[in-house]
Amino acid sequence: MGFFRFMNTTTGRGARIAAGMVMVIGGLVAGGATGWAVAIVGLVPLVAGLLHVCLVAPLFPTAFRGGSDAV
């Protein structure tokens, strides 16, 4: 469960934002239907990072929102 605790930290938030940006930009650069699909899927971690939420956290015993309640 350490991974999910990490994802609720500020560093994890930055990792989600960076991964989302890489997917969106990479998908747009690649073009085509697959590129667009990658770009759209990349919006999920990007938005989750911007909103500071971990979307898979409810499946595991950790906090949905990051911050002081993340531990």
mmCIF file as gemmi writes it, N, C-alpha and C atoms, coordinates in Angstrom:
data_model
loop_
_atom_site.group_PDB
_atom_site.id
_atom_site.type_symbol
_atom_site.label_atom_id
_atom_site.label_alt_id
_atom_site.label_comp_id
_atom_site.label_asym_id
_atom_site.label_entity_id
_atom_site.label_seq_id
_atom_site.pdbx_PDB_ins_code
_atom_site.Cartn_x
_atom_site.Cartn_y
_atom_site.Cartn_z
_atom_site.occupancy
_atom_site.B_iso_or_equiv
_atom_site.pdbx_formal_charge
_atom_site.auth_seq_id
_atom_site.auth_asym_id
_atom_site.pdbx_PDB_model_num
ATOM 1 N N . MET Axp A 1 ? 0.815 -1.2 0 1 0 ? 1 A 1
ATOM 2 C CA . MET Axp A 1 ? 0 0 0 1 0 ? 1 A 1
ATOM 3 C C . MET Axp A 1 ? 0.86 1.266 0 1 0 ? 1 A 1
ATOM 4 N N . GLY Axp A 2 ? 2.172 1.093 0.034 1 0 ? 2 A 1
ATOM 5 C CA . GLY Axp A 2 ? 3.057 2.246 0.032 1 0 ? 2 A 1
ATOM 6 C C . GLY Axp A 2 ? 2.917 3.085 -1.229 1 0 ? 2 A 1
ATOM 7 N N . PHE Axp A 3 ? 2.612 2.431 -2.36 1 0 ? 3 A 1
ATOM 8 C CA . PHE Axp A 3 ? 2.456 3.155 -3.617 1 0 ? 3 A 1
ATOM 9 C C . PHE Axp A 3 ? 1.309 4.16 -3.524 1 0 ? 3 A 1
ATOM 10 N N . PHE Axp A 4 ? 0.201 3.744 -2.933 1 0 ? 4 A 1
ATOM 11 C CA . PHE Axp A 4 ? -0.961 4.623 -2.85 1 0 ? 4 A 1
ATOM 12 C C . PHE Axp A 4 ? -0.739 5.747 -1.852 1 0 ? 4 A 1
ATOM 13 N N . ARG Axp A 5 ? 0.009 5.465 -0.794 1 0 ? 5 A 1
ATOM 14 C CA . ARG Axp A 5 ? 0.37 6.547 0.135 1 0 ? 5 A 1
ATOM 15 C C . ARG Axp A 5 ? 1.264 7.551 -0.573 1 0 ? 5 A 1
ATOM 16 N N . PHE Axp A 6 ? 2.21 7.033 -1.39 1 0 ? 6 A 1
ATOM 17 C CA . PHE Axp A 6 ? 3.08 7.926 -2.161 1 0 ? 6 A 1
ATOM 18 C C . PHE Axp A 6 ? 2.261 8.785 -3.117 1 0 ? 6 A 1
ATOM 19 N N . MET Axp A 7 ? 1.282 8.189 -3.78 1 0 ? 7 A 1
ATOM 20 C CA . MET Axp A 7 ? 0.487 8.936 -4.749 1 0 ? 7 A 1
ATOM 21 C C . MET Axp A 7 ? -0.331 10.039 -4.093 1 0 ? 7 A 1
ATOM 22 N N . ASN Axp A 8 ? -0.573 9.97 -2.791 1 0 ? 8 A 1
ATOM 23 C CA . ASN Axp A 8 ? -1.293 11.014 -2.083 1 0 ? 8 A 1
ATOM 24 C C . ASN Axp A 8 ? -0.372 12.099 -1.541 1 0 ? 8 A 1
ATOM 25 N N . THR Axp A 9 ? 0.937 11.993 -1.788 1 0 ? 9 A 1
ATOM 26 C CA . THR Axp A 9 ? 1.864 13.037 -1.369 1 0 ? 9 A 1
ATOM 27 C C . THR Axp A 9 ? 1.989 14.091 -2.47 1 0 ? 9 A 1
ATOM 28 N N . THR Axp A 10 ? 2.658 15.171 -2.148 1 0 ? 10 A 1
ATOM 29 C CA . THR Axp A 10 ? 2.888 16.223 -3.136 1 0 ? 10 A 1
ATOM 30 C C . THR Axp A 10 ? 3.729 15.71 -4.3 1 0 ? 10 A 1
ATOM 31 N N . THR Axp A 11 ? 4.713 14.856 -4.005 1 0 ? 11 A 1
ATOM 32 C CA . THR Axp A 11 ? 5.539 14.281 -5.063 1 0 ? 11 A 1
ATOM 33 C C . THR Axp A 11 ? 4.71 13.377 -5.967 1 0 ? 11 A 1
ATOM 34 N N . GLY Axp A 12 ? 3.829 12.592 -5.381 1 0 ? 12 A 1
ATOM 35 C CA . GLY Axp A 12 ? 2.938 11.74 -6.167 1 0 ? 12 A 1
ATOM 36 C C . GLY Axp A 12 ? 2.002 12.556 -7.034 1 0 ? 12 A 1
ATOM 37 N N . ARG Axp A 13 ? 1.54 13.659 -6.489 1 0 ? 13 A 1
ATOM 38 C CA . ARG Axp A 13 ? 0.685 14.564 -7.266 1 0 ? 13 A 1
ATOM 39 C C . ARG Axp A 13 ? 1.446 15.077 -8.478 1 0 ? 13 A 1
ATOM 40 N N . GLY Axp A 14 ? 2.677 15.488 -8.263 1 0 ? 14 A 1
ATOM 41 C CA . GLY Axp A 14 ? 3.503 15.949 -9.375 1 0 ? 14 A 1
ATOM 42 C C . GLY Axp A 14 ? 3.747 14.856 -10.406 1 0 ? 14 A 1
ATOM 43 N N . ALA Axp A 15 ? 3.921 13.62 -9.927 1 0 ? 15 A 1
ATOM 44 C CA . ALA Axp A 15 ? 4.126 12.497 -10.841 1 0 ? 15 A 1
ATOM 45 C C . ALA Axp A 15 ? 2.883 12.259 -11.693 1 0 ? 15 A 1
ATOM 46 N N . ARG Axp A 16 ? 1.693 12.371 -11.107 1 0 ? 16 A 1
ATOM 47 C CA . ARG Axp A 16 ? 0.452 12.19 -11.871 1 0 ? 16 A 1
ATOM 48 C C . ARG Axp A 16 ? 0.304 13.296 -12.912 1 0 ? 16 A 1
ATOM 49 N N . ILE Axp A 17 ? 0.614 14.522 -12.52 1 0 ? 17 A 1
ATOM 50 C CA . ILE Axp A 17 ? 0.52 15.648 -13.459 1 0 ? 17 A 1
ATOM 51 C C . ILE Axp A 17 ? 1.515 15.461 -14.606 1 0 ? 17 A 1
ATOM 52 N N . ALA Axp A 18 ? 2.76 15.097 -14.261 1 0 ? 18 A 1
ATOM 53 C CA . ALA Axp A 18 ? 3.787 14.911 -15.294 1 0 ? 18 A 1
ATOM 54 C C . ALA Axp A 18 ? 3.419 13.763 -16.235 1 0 ? 18 A 1
ATOM 55 N N . ALA Axp A 19 ? 2.954 12.654 -15.68 1 0 ? 19 A 1
ATOM 56 C CA . ALA Axp A 19 ? 2.575 11.511 -16.521 1 0 ? 19 A 1
ATOM 57 C C . ALA Axp A 19 ? 1.418 11.887 -17.444 1 0 ? 19 A 1
ATOM 58 N N . GLY Axp A 20 ? 0.45 12.605 -16.92 1 0 ? 20 A 1
ATOM 59 C CA . GLY Axp A 20 ? -0.679 13.028 -17.743 1 0 ? 20 A 1
ATOM 60 C C . GLY Axp A 20 ? -0.245 13.961 -18.864 1 0 ? 20 A 1
ATOM 61 N N . MET Axp A 21 ? 0.645 14.901 -18.54 1 0 ? 21 A 1
ATOM 62 C CA . MET Axp A 21 ? 1.118 15.833 -19.563 1 0 ? 21 A 1
ATOM 63 C C . MET Axp A 21 ? 1.891 15.104 -20.653 1 0 ? 21 A 1
ATOM 64 N N . VAL Axp A 22 ? 2.739 14.14 -20.249 1 0 ? 22 A 1
ATOM 65 C CA . VAL Axp A 22 ? 3.511 13.377 -21.23 1 0 ? 22 A 1
ATOM 66 C C . VAL Axp A 22 ? 2.563 12.596 -22.137 1 0 ? 22 A 1
ATOM 67 N N . MET Axp A 23 ? 1.54 11.99 -21.57 1 0 ? 23 A 1
ATOM 68 C CA . MET Axp A 23 ? 0.593 11.218 -22.377 1 0 ? 23 A 1
ATOM 69 C C . MET Axp A 23 ? -0.191 12.114 -23.335 1 0 ? 23 A 1
ATOM 70 N N . VAL Axp A 24 ? -0.652 13.257 -22.842 1 0 ? 24 A 1
ATOM 71 C CA . VAL Axp A 24 ? -1.429 14.161 -23.69 1 0 ? 24 A 1
ATOM 72 C C . VAL Axp A 24 ? -0.559 14.7 -24.825 1 0 ? 24 A 1
ATOM 73 N N . ILE Axp A 25 ? 0.609 15.214 -24.495 1 0 ? 25 A 1
ATOM 74 C CA . ILE Axp A 25 ? 1.487 15.78 -25.523 1 0 ? 25 A 1
ATOM 75 C C . ILE Axp A 25 ? 1.955 14.698 -26.492 1 0 ? 25 A 1
ATOM 76 N N . GLY Axp A 26 ? 2.357 13.541 -25.946 1 0 ? 26 A 1
ATOM 77 C CA . GLY Axp A 26 ? 2.798 12.442 -26.808 1 0 ? 26 A 1
ATOM 78 C C . GLY Axp A 26 ? 1.697 11.971 -27.741 1 0 ? 26 A 1
ATOM 79 N N . GLY Axp A 27 ? 0.481 11.89 -27.232 1 0 ? 27 A 1
ATOM 80 C CA . GLY Axp A 27 ? -0.645 11.475 -28.064 1 0 ? 27 A 1
ATOM 81 C C . GLY Axp A 27 ? -0.945 12.471 -29.163 1 0 ? 27 A 1
ATOM 82 N N . LEU Axp A 28 ? -0.881 13.758 -28.821 1 0 ? 28 A 1
ATOM 83 C CA . LEU Axp A 28 ? -1.154 14.777 -29.834 1 0 ? 28 A 1
ATOM 84 C C . LEU Axp A 28 ? -0.059 14.812 -30.895 1 0 ? 28 A 1
ATOM 85 N N . VAL Axp A 29 ? 1.182 14.6 -30.482 1 0 ? 29 A 1
ATOM 86 C CA . VAL Axp A 29 ? 2.287 14.59 -31.438 1 0 ? 29 A 1
ATOM 87 C C . VAL Axp A 29 ? 2.181 13.363 -32.348 1 0 ? 29 A 1
ATOM 88 N N . ALA Axp A 30 ? 1.815 12.223 -31.768 1 0 ? 30 A 1
ATOM 89 C CA . ALA Axp A 30 ? 1.703 10.99 -32.556 1 0 ? 30 A 1
ATOM 90 C C . ALA Axp A 30 ? 0.588 11.089 -33.589 1 0 ? 30 A 1
ATOM 91 N N . GLY Axp A 31 ? -0.497 11.743 -33.218 1 0 ? 31 A 1
ATOM 92 C CA . GLY Axp A 31 ? -1.617 11.894 -34.138 1 0 ? 31 A 1
ATOM 93 C C . GLY Axp A 31 ? -2.349 10.589 -34.382 1 0 ? 31 A 1
ATOM 94 N N . GLY Axp A 32 ? -3.286 10.633 -35.276 1 0 ? 32 A 1
ATOM 95 C CA . GLY Axp A 32 ? -4.074 9.446 -35.593 1 0 ? 32 A 1
ATOM 96 C C . GLY Axp A 32 ? -5.031 9.087 -34.465 1 0 ? 32 A 1
ATOM 97 N N . ALA Axp A 33 ? -5.77 8.033 -34.68 1 0 ? 33 A 1
ATOM 98 C CA . ALA Axp A 33 ? -6.77 7.603 -33.7 1 0 ? 33 A 1
ATOM 99 C C . ALA Axp A 33 ? -6.11 7.132 -32.408 1 0 ? 33 A 1
ATOM 100 N N . THR Axp A 34 ? -5.01 6.405 -32.519 1 0 ? 34 A 1
ATOM 101 C CA . THR Axp A 34 ? -4.32 5.918 -31.321 1 0 ? 34 A 1
ATOM 102 C C . THR Axp A 34 ? -3.745 7.077 -30.52 1 0 ? 34 A 1
ATOM 103 N N . GLY Axp A 35 ? -3.175 8.04 -31.203 1 0 ? 35 A 1
ATOM 104 C CA . GLY Axp A 35 ? -2.639 9.215 -30.521 1 0 ? 35 A 1
ATOM 105 C C . GLY Axp A 35 ? -3.702 9.979 -29.781 1 0 ? 35 A 1
ATOM 106 N N . TRP Axp A 36 ? -4.846 10.16 -30.411 1 0 ? 36 A 1
ATOM 107 C CA . TRP Axp A 36 ? -5.956 10.841 -29.74 1 0 ? 36 A 1
ATOM 108 C C . TRP Axp A 36 ? -6.443 10.056 -28.535 1 0 ? 36 A 1
ATOM 109 N N . ALA Axp A 37 ? -6.483 8.73 -28.658 1 0 ? 37 A 1
ATOM 110 C CA . ALA Axp A 37 ? -6.914 7.893 -27.531 1 0 ? 37 A 1
ATOM 111 C C . ALA Axp A 37 ? -5.946 8.036 -26.359 1 0 ? 37 A 1
ATOM 112 N N . VAL Axp A 38 ? -4.653 8.03 -26.647 1 0 ? 38 A 1
ATOM 113 C CA . VAL Axp A 38 ? -3.649 8.196 -25.594 1 0 ? 38 A 1
ATOM 114 C C . VAL Axp A 38 ? -3.789 9.571 -24.949 1 0 ? 38 A 1
ATOM 115 N N . ALA Axp A 39 ? -4.01 10.602 -25.76 1 0 ? 39 A 1
ATOM 116 C CA . ALA Axp A 39 ? -4.165 11.952 -25.23 1 0 ? 39 A 1
ATOM 117 C C . ALA Axp A 39 ? -5.393 12.046 -24.32 1 0 ? 39 A 1
ATOM 118 N N . ILE Axp A 40 ? -6.485 11.428 -24.718 1 0 ? 40 A 1
ATOM 119 C CA . ILE Axp A 40 ? -7.709 11.478 -23.904 1 0 ? 40 A 1
ATOM 120 C C . ILE Axp A 40 ? -7.515 10.712 -22.602 1 0 ? 40 A 1
ATOM 121 N N . VAL Axp A 41 ? -6.897 9.533 -22.683 1 0 ? 41 A 1
ATOM 122 C CA . VAL Axp A 41 ? -6.622 8.759 -21.467 1 0 ? 41 A 1
ATOM 123 C C . VAL Axp A 41 ? -5.657 9.521 -20.563 1 0 ? 41 A 1
ATOM 124 N N . GLY Axp A 42 ? -4.72 10.26 -21.139 1 0 ? 42 A 1
ATOM 125 C CA . GLY Axp A 42 ? -3.775 11.053 -20.367 1 0 ? 42 A 1
ATOM 126 C C . GLY Axp A 42 ? -4.423 12.17 -19.575 1 0 ? 42 A 1
ATOM 127 N N . LEU Axp A 43 ? -5.627 12.561 -19.962 1 0 ? 43 A 1
ATOM 128 C CA . LEU Axp A 43 ? -6.339 13.586 -19.196 1 0 ? 43 A 1
ATOM 129 C C . LEU Axp A 43 ? -6.722 13.096 -17.802 1 0 ? 43 A 1
ATOM 130 N N . VAL Axp A 44 ? -6.902 11.789 -17.651 1 0 ? 44 A 1
ATOM 131 C CA . VAL Axp A 44 ? -7.316 11.241 -16.347 1 0 ? 44 A 1
ATOM 132 C C . VAL Axp A 44 ? -6.262 11.501 -15.27 1 0 ? 44 A 1
ATOM 133 N N . PRO Axp A 45 ? -4.993 11.06 -15.44 1 0 ? 45 A 1
ATOM 134 C CA . PRO Axp A 45 ? -4.014 11.36 -14.39 1 0 ? 45 A 1
ATOM 135 C C . PRO Axp A 45 ? -3.706 12.856 -14.276 1 0 ? 45 A 1
ATOM 136 N N . LEU Axp A 46 ? -3.796 13.576 -15.389 1 0 ? 46 A 1
ATOM 137 C CA . LEU Axp A 46 ? -3.547 15.012 -15.351 1 0 ? 46 A 1
ATOM 138 C C . LEU Axp A 46 ? -4.578 15.716 -14.474 1 0 ? 46 A 1
ATOM 139 N N . VAL Axp A 47 ? -5.841 15.455 -14.711 1 0 ? 47 A 1
ATOM 140 C CA . VAL Axp A 47 ? -6.907 16.081 -13.917 1 0 ? 47 A 1
ATOM 141 C C . VAL Axp A 47 ? -6.873 15.586 -12.471 1 0 ? 47 A 1
ATOM 142 N N . ALA Axp A 48 ? -6.607 14.295 -12.277 1 0 ? 48 A 1
ATOM 143 C CA . ALA Axp A 48 ? -6.518 13.749 -10.921 1 0 ? 48 A 1
ATOM 144 C C . ALA Axp A 48 ? -5.396 14.43 -10.143 1 0 ? 48 A 1
ATOM 145 N N . GLY Axp A 49 ? -4.274 14.663 -10.791 1 0 ? 49 A 1
ATOM 146 C CA . GLY Axp A 49 ? -3.174 15.363 -10.132 1 0 ? 49 A 1
ATOM 147 C C . GLY Axp A 49 ? -3.515 16.803 -9.834 1 0 ? 49 A 1
ATOM 148 N N . LEU Axp A 50 ? -4.158 17.476 -10.776 1 0 ? 50 A 1
ATOM 149 C CA . LEU Axp A 50 ? -4.536 18.87 -10.555 1 0 ? 50 A 1
ATOM 150 C C . LEU Axp A 50 ? -5.549 19.014 -9.424 1 0 ? 50 A 1
ATOM 151 N N . LEU Axp A 51 ? -6.452 18.042 -9.306 1 0 ? 51 A 1
ATOM 152 C CA . LEU Axp A 51 ? -7.462 18.073 -8.243 1 0 ? 51 A 1
ATOM 153 C C . LEU Axp A 51 ? -6.973 17.42 -6.952 1 0 ? 51 A 1
ATOM 154 N N . HIS Axp A 52 ? -5.774 16.848 -6.993 1 0 ? 52 A 1
ATOM 155 C CA . HIS Axp A 52 ? -5.133 16.195 -5.849 1 0 ? 52 A 1
ATOM 156 C C . HIS Axp A 52 ? -5.992 15.061 -5.286 1 0 ? 52 A 1
ATOM 157 N N . VAL Axp A 53 ? -6.421 14.181 -6.192 1 0 ? 53 A 1
ATOM 158 C CA . VAL Axp A 53 ? -7.169 12.987 -5.791 1 0 ? 53 A 1
ATOM 159 C C . VAL Axp A 53 ? -6.473 11.757 -6.363 1 0 ? 53 A 1
ATOM 160 N N . CYS Axp A 54 ? -6.652 10.634 -5.708 1 0 ? 54 A 1
ATOM 161 C CA . CYS Axp A 54 ? -6.136 9.362 -6.203 1 0 ? 54 A 1
ATOM 162 C C . CYS Axp A 54 ? -7.352 8.503 -6.527 1 0 ? 54 A 1
ATOM 163 N N . LEU Axp A 55 ? -7.603 8.294 -7.798 1 0 ? 55 A 1
ATOM 164 C CA . LEU Axp A 55 ? -8.844 7.659 -8.227 1 0 ? 55 A 1
ATOM 165 C C . LEU Axp A 55 ? -8.946 6.191 -7.843 1 0 ? 55 A 1
ATOM 166 N N . VAL Axp A 56 ? -7.832 5.497 -7.65 1 0 ? 56 A 1
ATOM 167 C CA . VAL Axp A 56 ? -7.89 4.088 -7.266 1 0 ? 56 A 1
ATOM 168 C C . VAL Axp A 56 ? -7.842 3.892 -5.749 1 0 ? 56 A 1
ATOM 169 N N . ALA Axp A 57 ? -7.657 4.956 -4.999 1 0 ? 57 A 1
ATOM 170 C CA . ALA Axp A 57 ? -7.549 4.854 -3.542 1 0 ? 57 A 1
ATOM 171 C C . ALA Axp A 57 ? -8.777 4.229 -2.876 1 0 ? 57 A 1
ATOM 172 N N . PRO Axp A 58 ? -10.003 4.481 -3.344 1 0 ? 58 A 1
ATOM 173 C CA . PRO Axp A 58 ? -11.146 3.857 -2.67 1 0 ? 58 A 1
ATOM 174 C C . PRO Axp A 58 ? -11.127 2.33 -2.719 1 0 ? 58 A 1
ATOM 175 N N . LEU Axp A 59 ? -10.369 1.753 -3.639 1 0 ? 59 A 1
ATOM 176 C CA . LEU Axp A 59 ? -10.269 0.299 -3.714 1 0 ? 59 A 1
ATOM 177 C C . LEU Axp A 59 ? -9.317 -0.261 -2.663 1 0 ? 59 A 1
ATOM 178 N N . PHE Axp A 60 ? -8.544 0.586 -2.044 1 0 ? 60 A 1
ATOM 179 C CA . PHE Axp A 60 ? -7.546 0.187 -1.06 1 0 ? 60 A 1
ATOM 180 C C . PHE Axp A 60 ? -7.725 1.039 0.19 1 0 ? 60 A 1
ATOM 181 N N . PRO Axp A 61 ? -7.198 0.616 1.345 1 0 ? 61 A 1
ATOM 182 C CA . PRO Axp A 61 ? -7.41 1.377 2.581 1 0 ? 61 A 1
ATOM 183 C C . PRO Axp A 61 ? -6.527 2.626 2.67 1 0 ? 61 A 1
ATOM 184 N N . THR Axp A 62 ? -6.771 3.585 1.82 1 0 ? 62 A 1
ATOM 185 C CA . THR Axp A 62 ? -6.043 4.857 1.868 1 0 ? 62 A 1
ATOM 186 C C . THR Axp A 62 ? -6.978 5.994 1.482 1 0 ? 62 A 1
ATOM 187 N N . ALA Axp A 63 ? -6.549 7.211 1.725 1 0 ? 63 A 1
ATOM 188 C CA . ALA Axp A 63 ? -7.389 8.386 1.519 1 0 ? 63 A 1
ATOM 189 C C . ALA Axp A 63 ? -7.584 8.681 0.036 1 0 ? 63 A 1
ATOM 190 N N . PHE Axp A 64 ? -8.783 9.12 -0.32 1 0 ? 64 A 1
ATOM 191 C CA . PHE Axp A 64 ? -9.118 9.496 -1.688 1 0 ? 64 A 1
ATOM 192 C C . PHE Axp A 64 ? -8.454 10.809 -2.057 1 0 ? 64 A 1
ATOM 193 N N . ARG Axp A 65 ? -8.488 11.769 -1.154 1 0 ? 65 A 1
ATOM 194 C CA . ARG Axp A 65 ? -7.873 13.076 -1.385 1 0 ? 65 A 1
ATOM 195 C C . ARG Axp A 65 ? -6.54 13.14 -0.682 1 0 ? 65 A 1
ATOM 196 N N . GLY Axp A 66 ? -5.581 13.79 -1.313 1 0 ? 66 A 1
ATOM 197 C CA . GLY Axp A 66 ? -4.267 13.962 -0.7 1 0 ? 66 A 1
ATOM 198 C C . GLY Axp A 66 ? -4.294 15.093 0.316 1 0 ? 66 A 1
ATOM 199 N N . GLY Axp A 67 ? -3.184 15.271 0.981 1 0 ? 67 A 1
ATOM 200 C CA . GLY Axp A 67 ? -3.091 16.336 1.96 1 0 ? 67 A 1
ATOM 201 C C . GLY Axp A 67 ? -2.939 15.775 3.355 1 0 ? 67 A 1
ATOM 202 N N . SER Axp A 68 ? -3.436 16.504 4.347 1 0 ? 68 A 1
ATOM 203 C CA . SER Axp A 68 ? -3.243 16.116 5.733 1 0 ? 68 A 1
ATOM 204 C C . SER Axp A 68 ? -3.958 14.825 6.092 1 0 ? 68 A 1
ATOM 205 N N . ASP Axp A 69 ? -5.028 14.451 5.359 1 0 ? 69 A 1
ATOM 206 C CA . ASP Axp A 69 ? -5.758 13.225 5.675 1 0 ? 69 A 1
ATOM 207 C C . ASP Axp A 69 ? -5.221 12.031 4.912 1 0 ? 69 A 1
ATOM 208 N N . ALA Axp A 70 ? -4.087 12.186 4.23 1 0 ? 70 A 1
ATOM 209 C CA . ALA Axp A 70 ? -3.573 11.126 3.367 1 0 ? 70 A 1
ATOM 210 C C . ALA Axp A 70 ? -2.906 9.987 4.134 1 0 ? 70 A 1
ATOM 211 N N . VAL Axp A 71 ? -2.51 10.198 5.357 1 0 ? 71 A 1
ATOM 212 C CA . VAL Axp A 71 ? -1.782 9.154 6.083 1 0 ? 71 A 1
ATOM 213 C C . VAL Axp A 71 ? -2.702 8.263 6.855 1 0 ? 71 A 1
